[in-house]
């Protein structure tokens, strides 16, 4: 238990997806090296561990993303796995920055231009199967050995991401931080509500408890609002355990008519029609206001835990901020939450797939080596000001996610599918806005989704 508990920090330190501050191949002026003693200890681990095999002729791997693995301006130190990669293989990550909105267009241009980009993040959960269908990414099977002690534990997860019988995603880890419910304990206490963290510990943190708290708190006329943010619909959707778009027998499938999704969507419609959703209610406006959590004006801010992977989270959420996983669907067979993914895809035309595999091995070692993860946890406290309870809660989120991995591919098939299902008018967000009943959304969109998936399945 101790080993799994502390194996969270290396994951955190390498999945901070804040905006890039350094250009291609540049050293950021915000570089924050590890403490020399810590760096020395990590180097000793990397050089002495038999799981890091062989040598690396080409030392440089090219990373394209809207965030840098190297230290940047977010206050993070050198990630443990990057330090290992440098010490064991003299490896270097050359960063090629792209804009979020155009990152796939920029990647396509780089592939067509022969830039030799080696790897790209899978953590945004929109790379697979789209990149396999469009021949932007290549299978990893020739470079990742799932009988290797480092990668054998993640084979079952990697099996989820297969297309035409080939693995496409290097899975470093499954995480439970894709969407958590951030709140402020002062607000909870001042309004006589039950602390969600305590409800979770008692096995009572579910849709009912979530809605009860909102019903007691929400009062738009007096400036008290419910659910803020742009991620809660997808986050809550995961709790029913059925993806809108899944993969079954190697084919994409449409689950819009599944009874579990219908139940979930009818509940979100109830939230939307009782003022529990903050956006657009009363004087709230149409802009997310995370600072309202710290000010006691808003109760819940469902968001990726990355919102707290920095040293400034108290500015928005307050000194007494806390978080819990998405509430459980009381009718689901298991506790499902939106699962994050720490992983990479290999880019077509990459010139150093062996280097990517070596770096991924360093990442797996950083996650699984007990002392390395202890050092990462020390970084987490020091760099971000987290306390033990927050770290334990994050561990609990990861534990829930690993027990019941859940991924939805609706943003990862094509622009058409993402636009259809991510829409406020025709997709999963429409019911929470109180605009349409789910039965109406199914009538509007299900046939179109079938057509898009048939085209993608080939």
Rosetta blueprint (number, residue, H / E / L):
1 X L
2 X H
3 X H
4 X H
5 X H
6 X H
7 X L
8 X L
9 X H
10 X H
11 X H
12 X H
13 X H
14 X H
15 X L
16 X L
17 X L
18 X L
19 X L
20 X L
21 X L
22 X L
23 X L
24 X L
25 X L
26 X L
27 X L
28 X L
29 X L
30 X L
31 X L
32 X L
33 X L
34 X L
35 X L
36 X H
37 X H
38 X H
39 X H
40 X H
41 X H
42 X H
43 X H
44 X H
45 X H
46 X H
47 X H
48 X H
49 X L
50 X L
51 X L
52 X L
53 X L
54 X L
55 X L
56 X L
57 X L
58 X L
59 X L
60 X E
61 X E
62 X E
63 X E
64 X E
65 X E
66 X L
67 X L
68 X L
69 X L
70 X L
71 X L
72 X L
73 X L
74 X L
75 X L
76 X L
77 X L
78 X L
79 X L
80 X H
81 X H
82 X H
83 X H
84 X H
85 X H
86 X H
87 X H
88 X H
89 X H
90 X L
91 X L
92 X E
93 X E
94 X E
95 X E
96 X E
97 X E
98 X L
99 X L
100 X L
101 X L
102 X L
103 X H
104 X H
105 X H
106 X H
107 X H
108 X H
109 X H
110 X H
111 X H
112 X H
113 X L
114 X L
115 X L
116 X L
117 X L
118 X L
119 X E
120 X E
121 X E
122 X L
123 X L
124 X L
125 X L
126 X L
127 X L
128 X L
129 X L
130 X H
131 X H
132 X H
133 X H
134 X L
135 X L
136 X L
137 X E
138 X E
139 X L
140 X L
141 X L
142 X L
143 X L
144 X L
145 X L
146 X L
147 X L
148 X L
149 X L
150 X L
151 X L
152 X H
153 X H
154 X H
155 X H
156 X H
157 X H
158 X H
159 X H
160 X H
161 X L
162 X E
163 X E
164 X L
165 X L
166 X E
167 X E
168 X L
169 X L
170 X E
171 X E
172 X E
173 X E
174 X E
175 X E
176 X L
177 X L
178 X L
179 X L
180 X E
181 X E
182 X E
183 X E
184 X E
185 X H
186 X H
187 X H
188 X H
189 X H
190 X H
191 X L
192 X L
193 X L
194 X L
195 X L
196 X H
197 X H
198 X H
199 X H
200 X H
201 X H
202 X L
203 X L
204 X L
205 X L
206 X E
207 X H
208 X H
209 X H
210 X H
211 X H
212 X H
213 X H
214 X H
215 X H
216 X H
217 X H
218 X L
219 X E
220 X H
221 X H
222 X H
223 X L
224 X E
225 X E
226 X E
227 X E
228 X E
229 X L
230 X L
231 X L
232 X H
233 X H
234 X H
235 X H
236 X H
237 X H
238 X H
239 X L
240 X L
241 X L
242 X L
243 X L
244 X L
245 X E
246 X E
247 X E
248 X E
249 X L
250 X L
251 X E
252 X E
253 X E
254 X E
255 X L
256 X L
257 X L
258 X L
259 X H
260 X H
261 X H
262 X H
263 X H
264 X H
265 X H
266 X H
267 X H
268 X H
269 X H
270 X H
271 X H
272 X H
273 X L
274 X L
275 X L
276 X L
277 X E
278 X L
279 X L
280 X L
281 X L
282 X L
283 X L
284 X L
285 X L
286 X L
287 X L
288 X L
289 X L
290 X L
291 X H
292 X H
293 X H
294 X H
295 X H
296 X L
297 X L
298 X E
299 X E
300 X E
301 X E
302 X E
303 X E
304 X L
305 X H
306 X H
307 X H
308 X H
309 X L
310 X L
311 X L
312 X L
313 X H
314 X H
315 X H
316 X H
317 X H
318 X L
319 X L
320 X L
321 X E
322 X E
323 X E
324 X E
325 X E
326 X L
327 X L
328 X E
329 X L
330 X L
331 X L
332 X L
333 X L
334 X L
335 X L
336 X L
337 X L
338 X L
339 X L
340 X E
341 X E
342 X E
343 X E
344 X E
345 X E
346 X E
347 X E
348 X L
349 X L
350 X L
351 X L
352 X L
353 X H
354 X H
355 X H
356 X H
357 X H
358 X H
359 X H
360 X H
361 X H
362 X H
363 X H
364 X H
365 X H
366 X H
367 X H
368 X H
369 X L
370 X H
371 X H
372 X H
373 X H
374 X H
375 X H
376 X H
377 X H
378 X H
379 X H
380 X H
381 X H
382 X H
383 X H
384 X H
385 X L
386 X L
387 X L
388 X H
389 X H
390 X H
391 X H
392 X H
393 X H
394 X H
395 X H
396 X H
397 X H
398 X H
399 X H
400 X H
401 X H
402 X H
403 X H
404 X L
405 X L
406 X L
407 X L
408 X L
409 X L
410 X L
411 X L
412 X L
413 X L
414 X L
415 X H
416 X H
417 X H
418 X H
419 X H
420 X H
421 X H
422 X L
423 X L
424 X L
425 X L
426 X L
427 X L
428 X L
429 X L
430 X L
431 X L
432 X L
433 X L
434 X L
435 X L
436 X L
437 X L
438 X H
439 X H
440 X H
441 X H
442 X H
443 X H
444 X H
445 X H
446 X H
447 X H
448 X H
449 X H
450 X H
451 X H
452 X H
453 X H
454 X H
455 X H
456 X H
457 X H
458 X L
